[in-house]
Amino acid sequence: MRTVQLPNGTTMPAMGQGTWFLGDDPQRRAQEIAALRAGVECGLTLIDTAEMYGGGRSEDLVGEAISGCRDDVFLVSKVLPGSNRAETIEACEKSLERLGTDHLDLYLLHGVGPAPFEETLEGFEHLVAAGKIDQFGVSNLDLEEMQYFHSLPGGGHTQVQQLLYNLNQRGIEWDLLPWLQRKGLGMMAYSPFDRGDLAHHAGLTDFARERGATAGQVALAWLLAQDQVIPIPKTSQVERVTENAGALELELTTADLTALDDLFAPPNGPESLQIY
């Protein structure tokens, strides 16, 4: 598995698995667990979840899926936006219980909320000191919010930001992504297929077919070609997991990247942060 180096010198897998909406349907539970386990076997050992996903149902599903192979998984979860120190600590304990583990490899603030960033950071620092989380980061912060968070006491220990980013949604390339890259932060890209739209995009499908790939594989390979970007595709189907993993073997040339810019134009000015 390719890796991305974080500011503190540690590494994380360059691609993983998302779990948004997984765990919501009991009839699909066995299928979803099989898909997550297949992903780990294919080398997609990063698994991202959150207490917000199904009110903990996603974490519970992930906990069952990684039972017996926790040491092989880079496990990420997220605390609700705007959690203060006590809420962050309590939420992490509950997430750990649902996930069946004693620590998280990475814990993220899921977004902006009522509690000041300073209080969330205090919670993160407590959890690091207690060995409950190895490192922390954020999600869905725009450039100004990210810069402020990073400037706070302890904020410089931030390792990752998770954002909506795909060929259709490229607004962060104007200012936020370059700032993260200059700081050496990892950038986890959620919804890499833009909720499935890219998998059915006619131009991308033709582009992919000419290269012996699928549209989804090209969408992932394009993200993998960006410095410090870590896509986290979600699927509940084993065959799709295998397809996604195949993107790691797809190398896009400079000419390919230029052609994709023609299909999906990069931003020509600052844009508001897009969030799903």
Secondary structure, 3 states (H helix, E strand, C coil): CCEEECCCCCEEECCEECCCCCCCCHHHHHHHHHHHHHHHHCCCCEEECCCCHHHHHHHHHHHHHCCCCHHHCEEEEEECCCCCHHHHHHHHHHHHHHHCCCCECEEEECCCCCCCHHHHHHHHHHHHHCCCECCEEEECCCHHHHHHHHHCCCHHHCCEEEEECCCCCCHHHCCHHHHHHHHCCEEEEECCCCCCCHHHCHHHHHHHHCCCCCHHHHHHHHHHCCCCEEECCCCCCHHHHHHHHHHHHCCCCHHHHHHHHHHCCCCCCCCCCCCC
